[in-house]
């Protein structure tokens, strides 16, 4: 006869039900009371369901307590797939937080959802039934807007590497938040949060940190103020970030394993507070600054010394594998990519920002620039449906043309018969354009062209065409 393993011996022993409570039929794992006339009773039922007369007939079952303390107990949800075995002192905690435990939908008390399932099924349920509460990310950086007057709010944060539930609540003068791990999410991992304004004119940032921890409370209606694993933020410290509707933006950064908060701090630009990507420059004292901010500054914001063109290759190498958000993410772009990928995307990003070429007082994506030109610069002739315009050299009028998904401004020199066509928008895929006067005179875009043959008020045709060298 084959020798039994410890696991087999334990399972056979438990199958006899001698360690089970005679009231709730659950496994007794710590305090076991032997009640005359009733049998073994667990500590919870002894306190909650036994009257004083029953308690007078009870005594601790020291023998069973000693035996069960030496066993590695299978999880209550073993049949559902959990293969964990734990000691009696840790058994209750494991069962309460087991991923295979059937739990109610986290939205039950918020939206009345009656679904229930294991932690492995929550993400799929949210994607199908609570899509408005799902926040996606390509690089474990999640942007979530919250209202400081909401009592309880739940979101699913999901990426290729992490899936977790975010719960926030506002109680009295505190804003609480906590993350509960789901599938593929590392428990007890630290993460950082940047609390920001939804207004692009307010650049204030407050940083806080938290730890991903399993929380039973995320599945019911309770607030987080009594939970020691939730992070608490004073409302007074973030209310200046809120807009007129009391909304703030929160950037949850679920750090990759091995990159901690202090390391990420070293990679942040001291001006724009984002992770620096190549090229990274140094000042004369060694402080680093990203290339975008380098273009706008002469002095280091930290030590006020001169910013040089010396590159910090060490930081550039550290950020090589990090996925960056598009620089236009504040305007709604959701794209992420490693440095070269995201840089190429930003060149053609439809949400990139332009200054109005006429007044310089308006900034927006090309869609809003066109609306601005139509509404605020009606004195300037516009051509939108064709690249061909007709004009007279004795009556010069500046114009703008929307052609081939690009914006062109056509300017005339009042002092001499010269014309200039400037491309305002990004030249997507390096397409080549040139101006054509009449049917034969060609000239390059972004270069003045002398119209010597068109003196004296002649009518002529002007067009813009694409060409290949």
C-alpha positions as semicolon CSV with decimal commas, in nm:
position;residue;x (nm);y (nm);z (nm)
1;X;0,000;0,000;0,000
2;X;0,147;0,336;-0,104
3;X;0,253;0,570;0,176
4;X;0,025;0,872;0,224
5;X;0,160;1,222;0,177
6;X;0,101;1,487;0,444
7;X;-0,157;1,652;0,218
8;X;-0,346;1,327;0,168
9;X;-0,340;1,256;0,541
10;X;-0,472;1,605;0,616
11;X;-0,749;1,577;0,357
12;X;-0,857;1,236;0,491
13;X;-0,859;1,372;0,846
14;X;-1,067;1,676;0,749
15;X;-1,313;1,461;0,558
16;X;-1,418;1,306;0,888
17;X;-1,565;1,647;0,985
18;X;-1,420;1,628;1,336
19;X;-1,274;1,980;1,295
20;X;-1,598;2,136;1,171
21;X;-1,829;2,357;1,374
22;X;-2,158;2,185;1,456
23;X;-2,345;2,516;1,420
24;X;-2,212;2,677;1,096
25;X;-2,045;2,364;0,951
26;X;-1,730;2,568;0,875
27;X;-1,380;2,443;0,954
28;X;-1,265;2,540;1,303
29;X;-0,914;2,675;1,273
30;X;-0,820;2,856;1,590
31;X;-1,047;2,859;1,898
32;X;-1,245;2,534;1,922
33;X;-1,495;2,491;2,204
34;X;-1,640;2,157;2,310
35;X;-1,999;2,220;2,423
36;X;-2,163;1,930;2,607
37;X;-2,465;1,810;2,414
38;X;-2,366;2,015;2,104
39;X;-2,016;1,908;2,008
40;X;-1,739;2,128;1,867
41;X;-1,819;2,495;1,808
42;X;-1,594;2,754;1,638
43;X;-1,493;3,069;1,822
44;X;-1,715;3,294;1,610
45;X;-2,033;3,090;1,671
46;X;-1,942;3,054;2,038
47;X;-1,939;3,435;2,078
48;X;-2,230;3,519;1,849
49;X;-2,474;3,226;1,868
50;X;-2,425;3,053;2,203
51;X;-2,631;3,176;2,498
52;X;-2,495;3,190;2,850
53;X;-2,636;2,848;2,938
54;X;-2,449;2,685;2,645
55;X;-2,130;2,870;2,731
56;X;-2,152;2,733;3,083
57;X;-2,134;2,381;2,934
58;X;-1,829;2,460;2,718
59;X;-1,456;2,427;2,744
60;X;-1,166;2,471;2,502
61;X;-1,091;2,156;2,302
62;X;-0,717;2,176;2,357
63;X;-0,646;1,845;2,184
64;X;-0,807;1,947;1,853
65;X;-0,648;2,293;1,870
66;X;-0,306;2,133;1,909
67;X;-0,361;1,892;1,620
68;X;-0,500;2,144;1,372
69;X;-0,218;2,387;1,452
70;X;0,024;2,137;1,294
71;X;-0,171;2,089;0,971
72;X;-0,145;2,277;0,644
73;X;-0,508;2,329;0,558
74;X;-0,649;2,338;0,203
75;X;-0,842;2,648;0,105
76;X;-1,218;2,640;0,141
77;X;-1,236;2,719;-0,232
78;X;-1,011;2,430;-0,337
79;X;-1,287;2,287;-0,557
80;X;-1,306;2,620;-0,747
81;X;-0,935;2,616;-0,828
82;X;-0,740;2,746;-0,528
83;X;-0,441;2,519;-0,452
84;X;-0,310;2,715;-0,154
85;X;-0,249;2,546;0,183
86;X;-0,204;2,759;0,493
87;X;-0,164;2,715;0,866
88;X;-0,462;2,746;1,100
89;X;-0,365;3,097;1,219
90;X;-0,363;3,234;0,862
91;X;-0,657;3,031;0,733
92;X;-0,937;3,281;0,804
93;X;-0,747;3,572;0,646
94;X;-0,667;3,369;0,334
95;X;-1,029;3,257;0,289
96;X;-1,154;3,614;0,330
97;X;-0,925;3,744;0,052
98;X;-0,899;3,435;-0,171
99;X;-0,920;3,518;-0,543
100;X;-1,153;3,220;-0,593
101;X;-1,405;3,342;-0,336
102;X;-1,741;3,432;-0,491
103;X;-1,798;3,801;-0,428
104;X;-2,076;4,043;-0,520
105;X;-2,019;4,295;-0,798
106;X;-1,835;4,602;-0,665
107;X;-2,107;4,810;-0,834
108;X;-2,392;4,634;-0,651
109;X;-2,460;4,916;-0,407
110;X;-2,380;5,189;-0,661
111;X;-2,582;5,065;-0,960
112;X;-2,781;4,770;-0,821
113;X;-2,588;4,504;-1,015
114;X;-2,674;4,151;-0,892
115;X;-2,379;3,971;-1,056
116;X;-2,135;3,771;-0,845
117;X;-1,811;3,591;-0,927
118;X;-1,445;3,540;-0,843
119;X;-1,172;3,801;-0,874
120;X;-1,067;3,640;-1,203
121;X;-1,408;3,720;-1,353
122;X;-1,444;4,082;-1,234
123;X;-1,249;4,242;-1,521
124;X;-1,454;4,062;-1,787
125;X;-1,777;4,154;-1,611
126;X;-1,681;4,523;-1,597
127;X;-1,580;4,527;-1,965
128;X;-1,919;4,389;-2,065
129;X;-2,154;4,555;-1,815
130;X;-1,982;4,863;-1,667
131;X;-1,780;5,001;-1,958
132;X;-1,804;5,359;-1,835
133;X;-1,618;5,255;-1,519
134;X;-1,320;5,099;-1,705
135;X;-0,996;5,297;-1,742
136;X;-0,745;5,159;-1,995
137;X;-0,371;5,223;-2,016
138;X;-0,078;5,098;-2,225
139;X;0,192;5,177;-1,970
140;X;0,036;5,133;-1,624
141;X;-0,034;5,507;-1,589
142;X;-0,406;5,563;-1,534
143;X;-0,582;5,900;-1,545
144;X;-0,898;5,908;-1,335
145;X;-1,117;6,209;-1,263
146;X;-1,294;6,211;-0,926
147;X;-1,542;6,445;-0,762
148;X;-1,453;6,561;-0,413
149;X;-1,817;6,546;-0,306
150;X;-1,877;6,184;-0,414
151;X;-1,919;5,944;-0,123
152;X;-1,802;5,622;-0,296
153;X;-1,671;5,554;-0,647
154;X;-1,527;5,235;-0,807
155;X;-1,323;5,201;-1,129
156;X;-1,152;4,908;-1,302
157;X;-0,793;4,994;-1,404
158;X;-0,672;4,761;-1,676
159;X;-0,362;4,728;-1,895
160;X;-0,161;4,447;-2,054
161;X;0,026;4,401;-1,725
162;X;-0,212;4,505;-1,446
163;X;-0,577;4,471;-1,355
164;X;-0,704;4,616;-1,029
165;X;-1,004;4,784;-0,873
166;X;-0,980;5,144;-0,759
167;X;-1,213;5,257;-0,484
168;X;-1,238;5,619;-0,368
169;X;-1,453;5,776;-0,103
170;X;-1,495;6,115;0,059
171;X;-1,566;6,125;0,431
172;X;-1,576;6,450;0,626
173;X;-1,255;6,637;0,535
174;X;-1,064;6,342;0,385
175;X;-1,033;6,195;0,035
176;X;-0,957;5,820;0,052
177;X;-0,839;5,584;-0,219
178;X;-0,725;5,220;-0,234
179;X;-0,631;4,966;-0,503
180;X;-0,737;4,602;-0,485
181;X;-0,538;4,354;-0,703
182;X;-0,713;4,134;-0,959
183;X;-0,560;3,897;-1,214
184;X;-0,193;3,954;-1,308
185;X;-0,162;4,227;-1,047
186;X;0,118;4,215;-0,793
187;X;-0,001;4,244;-0,434
188;X;0,179;4,472;-0,184
189;X;0,332;4,677;-0,467
190;X;0,381;5,048;-0,407
191;X;0,238;5,301;-0,649
192;X;0,230;5,680;-0,675
193;X;-0,051;5,925;-0,744
194;X;-0,035;6,278;-0,884
195;X;-0,341;6,485;-0,796
196;X;-0,382;6,759;-1,058
197;X;-0,631;7,009;-1,187
198;X;-0,845;6,930;-1,490
199;X;-0,782;7,289;-1,600
200;X;-0,479;7,321;-1,828
201;X;-0,405;7,664;-1,679
202;X;-0,350;7,522;-1,329
203;X;-0,015;7,339;-1,311
204;X;-0,021;7,260;-0,937
205;X;0,049;6,897;-0,843
206;X;0,021;6,708;-0,514
207;X;0,189;6,368;-0,488
208;X;0,078;6,083;-0,263
209;X;0,164;5,712;-0,246
210;X;-0,024;5,391;-0,173
211;X;0,017;5,012;-0,168
212;X;-0,189;4,760;-0,365
213;X;-0,361;4,548;-0,098
214;X;-0,651;4,305;-0,100
215;X;-0,956;4,474;0,052
216;X;-1,283;4,303;0,139
217;X;-1,441;4,647;0,168
218;X;-1,403;4,716;-0,204
219;X;-1,690;4,474;-0,269
220;X;-1,944;4,642;-0,042
221;X;-2,075;4,991;0,023
222;X;-1,851;5,078;0,314
223;X;-1,635;5,389;0,303
224;X;-1,259;5,360;0,328
225;X;-1,209;5,581;0,633
226;X;-1,196;5,279;0,867
227;X;-0,959;5,081;0,645
228;X;-0,591;5,108;0,752
229;X;-0,472;5,011;0,401
230;X;-0,641;5,307;0,232
231;X;-0,451;5,630;0,165
232;X;-0,605;5,943;0,317
233;X;-0,556;6,291;0,167
234;X;-0,671;6,611;0,338
235;X;-0,937;6,780;0,126
236;X;-0,784;7,119;0,214
237;X;-0,459;7,017;0,043
238;X;-0,625;6,937;-0,292
239;X;-0,938;7,154;-0,308
240;X;-0,743;7,428;-0,489
241;X;-0,704;7,177;-0,776
242;X;-1,080;7,130;-0,819
243;X;-1,276;7,303;-1,095
244;X;-1,618;7,465;-1,057
245;X;-1,778;7,117;-1,047
246;X;-1,541;7,002;-0,770
247;X;-1,358;6,763;-1,006
248;X;-0,986;6,683;-0,984
249;X;-0,760;6,466;-1,202
250;X;-0,562;6,179;-1,049
251;X;-0,272;6,007;-1,227
252;X;-0,217;5,658;-1,081
253;X;0,130;5,529;-1,169
254;X;0,157;5,156;-1,107
255;X;0,532;5,130;-1,100
256;X;0,697;4,842;-1,289
257;X;0,870;4,590;-1,064
258;X;1,217;4,712;-0,975
259;X;1,142;5,081;-1,036
260;X;1,052;5,248;-0,710
261;X;0,931;5,597;-0,633
262;X;1,278;5,734;-0,560
263;X;1,405;5,604;-0,895
264;X;1,114;5,761;-1,083
265;X;1,181;6,089;-0,904
266;X;1,531;6,096;-1,054
267;X;1,386;6,058;-1,402
268;X;1,141;6,347;-1,369
269;X;1,203;6,680;-1,537
270;X;1,202;6,950;-1,264
271;X;0,996;7,183;-1,486
272;X;0,714;6,977;-1,645
273;X;0,726;6,696;-1,385
274;X;0,710;6,420;-1,651
275;X;0,959;6,137;-1,703
276;X;1,238;6,270;-1,924
277;X;1,288;6,112;-2,264
278;X;1,588;6,160;-2,496
279;X;1,733;6,412;-2,549
280;X;1,810;6,496;-2,183
281;X;2,037;6,794;-2,111
282;X;2,246;6,904;-1,812
283;X;2,317;7,240;-1,657
284;X;2,674;7,328;-1,559
285;X;2,615;7,175;-1,214
286;X;2,471;6,849;-1,345
287;X;2,095;6,898;-1,304
288;X;1,894;6,740;-1,586
289;X;1,610;6,883;-1,793
290;X;1,403;6,742;-2,080
291;X;1,448;6,863;-2,437
292;X;1,105;7,030;-2,455
293;X;1,174;7,246;-2,149
294;X;1,534;7,305;-2,260
295;X;1,403;7,497;-2,562
296;X;1,225;7,748;-2,337
297;X;1,489;7,800;-2,068
298;X;1,835;7,949;-2,040
299;X;1,890;7,907;-1,666
300;X;1,849;7,588;-1,461
301;X;1,528;7,608;-1,250
302;X;1,710;7,443;-0,957
303;X;2,046;7,623;-0,928
304;X;1,997;7,912;-1,179
305;X;2,318;7,816;-1,361
306;X;2,338;7,800;-1,741
307;X;2,180;7,501;-1,916
308;X;2,430;7,347;-2,156
309;X;2,385;7,124;-2,459
310;X;2,569;6,840;-2,285
311;X;2,356;6,523;-2,293
312;X;2,283;6,301;-1,992
313;X;2,324;5,962;-2,160
314;X;2,288;5,776;-1,830
315;X;1,928;5,892;-1,781
316;X;1,854;5,847;-2,151
317;X;1,959;5,480;-2,125
318;X;1,749;5,430;-1,810
319;X;1,435;5,548;-1,988
320;X;1,497;5,339;-2,298
321;X;1,231;5,077;-2,223
322;X;0,970;5,305;-2,064
323;X;0,646;5,370;-2,253
324;X;0,568;5,741;-2,263
325;X;0,227;5,906;-2,304
326;X;0,180;6,139;-2,600
327;X;0,268;6,499;-2,505
328;X;-0,086;6,590;-2,611
329;X;-0,246;6,353;-2,356
330;X;-0,389;6,651;-2,166
331;X;-0,586;6,733;-2,480
332;X;-0,731;6,381;-2,506
333;X;-0,471;6,169;-2,688
334;X;-0,452;5,816;-2,540
335;X;-0,144;5,692;-2,731
336;X;0,161;5,549;-2,554
337;X;0,490;5,414;-2,685
338;X;0,863;5,386;-2,628
339;X;1,058;5,697;-2,716
340;X;1,094;5,656;-3,094
341;X;0,738;5,528;-3,137
342;X;0,570;5,807;-2,945
343;X;0,790;6,075;-3,103
344;X;0,685;5,959;-3,452
345;X;0,322;5,958;-3,340
346;X;0,340;6,311;-3,201
347;X;0,450;6,444;-3,540
348;X;0,115;6,339;-3,688
349;X;-0,102;6,343;-3,374
350;X;-0,440;6,494;-3,468
351;X;-0,455;6,661;-3,126
352;X;-0,123;6,846;-3,150
353;X;-0,154;7,214;-3,069
354;X;-0,099;7,508;-3,305
355;X;-0,094;7,882;-3,251
356;X;-0,316;8,091;-3,472
357;X;-0,086;8,209;-3,757
358;X;-0,265;8,545;-3,776
359;X;-0,324;8,674;-3,422
360;X;-0,117;8,433;-3,210
361;X;-0,374;8,464;-2,931
362;X;-0,541;8,128;-2,984
363;X;-0,403;7,776;-2,943
364;X;-0,572;7,450;-3,030
365;X;-0,579;7,140;-3,248
366;X;-0,621;7,190;-3,622
367;X;-0,999;7,141;-3,595
368;X;-1,027;7,430;-3,348
369;X;-0,778;7,645;-3,542
370;X;-0,998;7,616;-3,852
371;X;-1,307;7,713;-3,651
372;X;-1,113;8,006;-3,505
373;X;-1,007;8,128;-3,851
374;X;-1,362;8,106;-3,983
375;X;-1,510;8,291;-3,684
376;X;-1,245;8,547;-3,593
377;X;-1,061;8,628;-3,917
378;X;-1,344;8,679;-4,162
379;X;-1,149;8,964;-4,322
380;X;-0,913;8,703;-4,468
381;X;-1,029;8,512;-4,773
382;X;-1,043;8,135;-4,728
383;X;-1,042;7,851;-4,978
384;X;-1,142;7,510;-4,839
385;X;-1,288;7,298;-5,117
386;X;-1,022;7,338;-5,386
387;X;-0,654;7,408;-5,404
388;X;-0,701;7,655;-5,695
389;X;-0,768;8,023;-5,637
390;X;-0,794;8,321;-5,870
391;X;-0,652;8,662;-5,784
392;X;-0,528;8,990;-5,932
393;X;-0,177;9,127;-5,878
394;X;-0,321;9,477;-5,831
395;X;-0,548;9,366;-5,549
396;X;-0,344;9,151;-5,317
397;X;-0,542;8,974;-5,043
398;X;-0,385;8,729;-4,802
399;X;-0,565;8,397;-4,797
400;X;-0,565;8,065;-4,620
401;X;-0,618;7,730;-4,790
402;X;-0,720;7,399;-4,631
403;X;-0,575;7,143;-4,873
404;X;-0,470;6,777;-4,833
405;X;-0,533;6,792;-4,454
406;X;-0,287;7,079;-4,418
407;X;-0,331;7,449;-4,355
408;X;-0,152;7,694;-4,585
409;X;-0,130;8,072;-4,553
410;X;-0,077;8,269;-4,875
411;X;0,083;8,611;-4,826
412;X;0,152;8,888;-5,079
413;X;0,425;9,149;-5,049
414;X;0,269;9,495;-5,081
415;X;0,595;9,657;-5,194
416;X;0,680;9,425;-5,481
417;X;0,498;9,155;-5,672
418;X;0,607;8,862;-5,454
419;X;0,408;8,574;-5,311
420;X;0,479;8,344;-5,017
421;X;0,301;8,021;-4,927
422;X;0,360;7,893;-4,573
423;X;0,252;7,551;-4,446
424;X;0,124;7,591;-4,090
425;X;0,039;7,236;-3,993
426;X;0,278;6,943;-3,963
427;X;0,385;6,814;-4,302
428;X;0,253;6,459;-4,262
429;X;0,483;6,186;-4,406
430;X;0,713;6,457;-4,546
431;X;0,481;6,521;-4,841
432;X;0,628;6,778;-5,082
433;X;0,418;7,076;-5,192
434;X;0,477;7,361;-5,436
435;X;0,292;7,659;-5,565
436;X;0,186;7,682;-5,926
437;X;0,109;8,012;-6,102
438;X;-0,074;7,980;-6,428
439;X;0,022;7,651;-6,584
440;X;0,401;7,660;-6,578
441;X;0,551;7,882;-6,306
442;X;0,650;7,662;-6,009
443;X;0,788;7,768;-5,673
444;X;0,856;7,600;-5,339
445;X;0,635;7,632;-5,036
446;X;0,793;7,835;-4,753
447;X;0,991;8,048;-4,997
448;X;0,922;8,391;-5,154
449;X;0,854;8,392;-5,529
450;X;0,890;8,703;-5,747
451;X;0,603;8,744;-5,994
452;X;0,784;8,960;-6,250
453;X;0,564;8,832;-6,534
454;X;0,245;8,932;-6,354
455;X;0,275;9,310;-6,326
456;X;-0,001;9,535;-6,445
457;X;-0,311;9,382;-6,293
458;X;-0,330;9,056;-6,484
459;X;-0,565;8,789;-6,357
460;X;-0,387;8,462;-6,285
461;X;-0,450;8,122;-6,134
462;X;-0,264;8,005;-5,824
463;X;-0,271;7,649;-5,697
464;X;-0,090;7,417;-5,456
465;X;0,009;7,070;-5,567
466;X;0,181;6,765;-5,428
467;X;0,483;6,634;-5,612
468;X;0,765;6,380;-5,591
469;X;1,129;6,470;-5,641
